Amino acid sequence: MGKPKVRILLSEGSSTNAREVISALGPKGYVLDVCDPNPICLGRFSCYVRKVHRSPVSGSDPMGYLRFVQELLREHHYDVLLPVNEQAYLFSWARHHLSALTGLAVADFAAFTRVQTKANFHDLLDELGLPQPVTLVARTWSQIEAGVASNTFPCYLKTSYGTASTGVWRIGDADDLNEAKVGLQRQGLPDAQTEILVQKAAEGVFEQSHAVFDRGRLIALHCTRRLREGAGGGAAVKVGVDRPIVAGHIERLGKELEWHGGMSIDYFWNEEKLSPSYIDANPRITEPMNAVVNGVNVADLQVRLSLGERTPTPASAQVGRRSHNTLQALLGAAVRDHSRGAVIREAAHVALRRGPYSNSREGMTPIWRDPPSALPLAVVLISLLLNPHNGARLASMTIGNYSLGAVIDSIPGLDPNELFREPADDSS
């Protein structure tokens, strides 16, 4: 009789990140279930996903979401709970209770609070002396205006939390600043309490590091360069790159935090100075398929870490191999050009592996290996051909299913012991 398959519960299934994790783990033979408020989320359309459990929305009802996950773990006895988006923050907060029910590799909550918001990550980089753009932390509109005035255009305004590039405004002139002001006011900001970053634009090319740590020890690292931008700052095409200086910085960061599990750091690489400039931290596994293409499955390492397996010596990825995300490519073409012709041309380039897609491997919807993944791709393509202006809406419509947003501020003041308190036994 064969060994039972490892059963994994993914924290959400709406994001492209979750879909890449499914593509990375599915061929390994794991049983994958998904927790998501949308029963027909992106993760539903995969031959590797057994079931989608319809959950409360983590960003609007975090305690309801956690209770739902707790009951799933008790009822179904999953071997691993895998955070694939901002729910990692909630899982860290409730780590001691959730770890009693399943395998879970997340860092201590005190470590999470140092990287979860952009303002806290800025402070951490400053403390460690790691390179970052010139940044001012503001709390009022007058402080924001002063910060922008002290910078040369372009610069960026960033709310302290946000995912998938939400809460970020590029300021190239006075009109951009006014537009950002309207966007902030819609969110009730600035409110003299919430931290907003005014950040000088970093020089160079956008890259990411994807790391896995075992209690502060770096066990895997892969760096990627964005070759073609998709929608909302996402990558339509990536290539693996070798960045020894980044590896040293990331190793130092992990030791300082005693980090456990996955972490991805965004940075700009300056080719002339051969130096990074760090801009954001994602305290979880993100978009792992380029690492897989280059020989290191960081998602699988996170699973093995969750199971308590002995971790190997640091895994080194190859470099130079490309991966692409067809969904991001189509949405990016629509957002840039707002034309059917642009969408059709981009689809043709992907299908024929032309231009940046040459010698590239599909990372999110590998339809030859996972046929159901063709359905959401077809739906998006048809929608964009009917109306190319749908690109921005389609790119942002699922963010609410996995982003925590302002909930992040309220979690540290709560007590997980109250949430997971067992009901009193009244039988006596």
N, C-alpha and C positions, 0 to 999 in steps of 0.2 A: 504494500500500500504506500502511495507517494506521500511526501511531506505536505501538510496542509498549506494552502496558499496564504500569504500574509494579506490581511484585510486592512485597508487604509481608508480613513475618512478625510476628504479634502474640505477645507474650511469654506470654500465658495466655488462656484463654477461659471460665473458670469464674465470674468476677465480673460483677456488674451493670455495673461500670465498663467492662470489656472489651466487653460487649454494647452499651453506648452508643457506644463508639468505632467498633464495626462499623456501627452505624446512621448515624454521622456520615460515615464514609469510603466505605461501600458505594455510595451513589448517585454518588460522584465517579468511578466507573469503575475503581477499583483492583482488582487481584487480591489477595484476602486469604486467607492461611493462618494457622492457629493452632497454637501449641505448648502442650500441656496434658496433665497426667497422666490426665485423664478423657476417654476417646474420645467420650463422649456429653455433653460439657460444654455449658453454656448457649450458647456461641458456635457450636456445631455446627448449631444450628437457625436458619440464616439462608441465604437465597438468595445472599448476598454472600460467603459463606465457601466456598472451594473444597475445603479439606482441613484435617483436624486431625491433627497429628503427636503421637503419644503419647509424652510426655517423662517423665523422672524428676521427682519432686516437688522444687521448688526449695528449699523450707524444710527438708527432711530430707537432701537430697543435692545441695547447691548446685554442687559441682564436677562431678558427673555431669550435672546440668542444663546447665551451661555447655558441657561437652564435646558434649552432644547438640545444642545450638544451633549450636556451631561446625561440626559435621558437616553439619547442615542447610544452613548458609550456603555451605559448600564444594560441596555436592552440587546444590543448587537455585538458587544464584546470585541470591538475593533482592536487590532494589534497596534495601530499607529494613528494618531491624530496629526494631520499635516497642515500647518498654516501656509496658505499660498497667497495671502494678501494681508491687509491690515489687522485681521483677526488675531495675528500673532501677538499683538499688544494685549488683547483681552486674555489670550491663553497664558501669557507670561504673568499677568496679574493674578490669574486663578491657577497658576502652575501646580502648586502643591496638591490641590484637590483633583485636577484633571489627570495628573501623573499617577494618581492612585488607581485610575480606571484604564489607562492605556499608555502606550509608549509616546513620549512627547519630548522633542528636543528644542527647547527655547531657552533663552537667557533669563537671568534673574530680572525682576521688574525694575530694580534700581538701575540696572544697565540699560534697559529699554528706554527709560525716561531720559537718558542722556543722548539718545539718537533719534527718538521718535518724531520730534518736531525740528523744523529747520533752525529755529533759534537755539535750541539746546545743542544741536549738532555743530552749529557755528561756534558756540562756546567751547565745546570739546576740542575741535580742531585748533582753536586759539590756545587752549591749555596745553596741548601736545606739540604746538609749534608746527603743525602740518599745513601745507599751502592751500590757500583758498582765496577767492576774489575779495577785494576790499568791500567790507560790509558794515552797514549801519543798522542797528536795531531801533525801530521807531514804534511809538504808541499813539501818536496824534498826527493829524494831517499836516500840521505845520512842521513837525519833525520829518515827515516824509518829503515834503517840498524842499526842506533844507538839505536832506540827503541826496535828492535828485539833483539839486543845484550844485552840489559839491562834486558830482560826477560828470564826466563827458558822456554824451549819448553814444551808443545805447547803454542803458542799465536796466535792471529788473526790479520789480516789486514782487515780493513773495509773502503770502500768508504763512504762518508758522507751521500749518499742517495742510495737507492736500495730497491727493494721489492722481496719477495719470495726467500730470502737468496742470491740474486745476489749481486755482489760486495763484497763478503766475502771470504777470503782465510784462511784456517787453516795452520799454519806454524809449522811443526813438525821437520824440518831439513833444511839444506841449499838448497836441491833440491826443496822443497816446496817454499822457498823464491824466487828462480829463476823463478819458474813457475808463482808465483804471479806477479813478475816483468814483465813478458811477458804479462800477462793479463791486468795489469795496463797500459802498454805502448800501447796496442791495443785501450784503451780508451783515449789515449792522456794524461795519468797521470804518475807520479805526474807533475803538471804544475806550482808549486810554489804558486798557488792561492787556489786550491781545498784542503780541509782538509781531511786527511786520518788518521784513528785511528789505532794505534798499541795497542792492548788490551790483557792483560794477560788472559789466559783461566780461566773462573770462575769455582769454584768447586761446585759440586752438580748435581741435576737433573733438566732438562729443564721444566719450567712451564710458564703459562701465566695468567694474570689477565684480566678480561673482565668487564669493568665498564660503567655505564651510569650516566651522571651528568645533573642536572638542574641548570644552571648558577652558577656552583661551588659547588652545594650541591649533594653529592653522593646519588643516588636513587637506584642503583643496582650494585652488584659486585659478580662475580663468578670466582673462580680460578681453573685451570686445570693442570694436570700433564701429560706429554707425556709418554705413556707406550711403544709405538712402533713407531719408526721413519719411515716416508714415504720418498718421494723424495724431494730433495732440502731443507731438514730441516723441512718439514711439518710433521704433526702427522697422523699416520695411526690409532692409538688408543689413546684416552684420558680418564681420570677419574677426576671427581670433587674432589677437596681437600679444606680443611678449613685452611686458613692462616690469622689469626687475625692481625699479625704484618704487612702483606702486605696490608690488608684493611686500617690500620692506615696510612701507607705511601701513598696509592693511594688517600685516602680522603684528605690528606694534599696537595698532588700534584694538585688535582682538585680545591681546594680552592685558591691556589696560582695563578693558571691560570684563575680562574673563568670559568672553562671549561663548555661547553654546548654540549651535545650529547655523542656519544660513544668514548671510548678510551681503547686500549688494550696495556698492558705493558709486554714485555718478560723479564724473569729473571731466574736465576738458584737458586734452593733451596738447602741449605746446611743443611742436616738432623742433623749433629752433633752440629752445632752452632744454629740451628733453626732460620736461617737468610737467607734473599734473597740477590741476587746480580743482580741489574737491568742492562740490556744490550741494550734494544731497545724499542722505543715507536711506536705504530701504532695508529695515531689519528683518529680512526674510529671504527665501529663495526667489529670484526673479528670472523669468525668461531663460530657462536652462538649456534650450535646444542647441544653441551654438556651442556650448560646452560639450554637449553630447557629440555633435558633429566633429569636434576637435579631440574627442577621446576621453573626456571626463564627465561622468553623469553626476552632477552635483545634487540633483534631486534624489537619486538613489542613495548617495552618501548620507543625505539627511534622514532618509528612511532607516538606514542601517544604524545610524547614530541613535535614532528614536527607539530602536529595538534593543539598545544597550550593547551592540556588537563592538568588539575591539576595532578601533579605527586604524587604518593603515598609515604608513609614513606619507608625508604630503604628496598628493597626486599632482602630476604636472601635465597640463594639456598641451597638445600640439597647437600650432598657430597657422594662420593663412587660409583656413577653410571657412567657407561662407555658408550662412543659412539665411532664409528669407521667410517673411510672413505675408502671404498673399492677401489676407484680409487688410492688413495695414497698408500694403501697396495700393490696393484699390481705393481705400478711404483717403490715403494721402494724395493720390492723383485728383480725386474729387474736390478735396479741400483746397488744394493749390490752384486748380484751374477752373473748377465749376463747369466742366464740359464733358459731354458724353465721349467725345473724341479722345480726350485725355484718359478717361477710364478704359476705353477699348484698347488704346495703345499700350497702357500699362499692363492690362490683362494679357495682351499678345506678347509683351516682353517677358512676362513671368512664364507663360506657357511655353515659349520657344527658348527660354533661358538666354535672353539677349541682354547686352549692357551689363549693369551691376548684378543681374541674376545669373550670369554665366557661371557654370560650375558651382551653383548654389543648391542647397537642399532645403526643401520646405520644412519649417519647424513647427508650425501650428496646426495646419490642416493637411496632413499627408494622406491624401485621398486614396492613393494606390495601396496603402497599408491599413487605412482606417476609413472605409467608404462613407459611413454616416457623416463624416466631417465635411463632405461636399455640400450638404444641404444648407447650412448657414452661409457658406461661401456663395452659393447660388442666389440665396435670398438677398444678400447684400449687393451682389452684382446687378440683379434685376432692379432693385430699389434705386441704385445710382444711375442706371441707364434711364429709368423713368424720370428721375429728377436728380441731377448731379449735386444740387444744393443740399441734398440729404446727408452729405458726407459728415459734416460737423455734428449733426444731430445723432447720427448712427454711432459715431465715435464716442459720444459722451453719454448715451442713454442708459448704459448699464452701470456707470460708475457708482450710483447710489446703492447698488446691490452689494458692494464690497468695501466702500470707503467708510471710515469711521467719522471723519469730519470733526465737528466741534465736540463730539462725545469724548474725545481724547482728554480734554481739560477736566472732565468730571470724574474719570475713573480713579485717579490717585486718592481722592477723598473718600472712596467707598471701602467697605470691608468685605473681602471675599468670604470670610467665615460666616457672615450673615447670609450671603447668597446661598451658600452650600450647607447651611445648617440643616441637619436632619430633623424632620417633624417629630414633635414629642409623641411618645407612645401613650395613648389614653386608655389602653386596654385594661390597665389596672384600676 
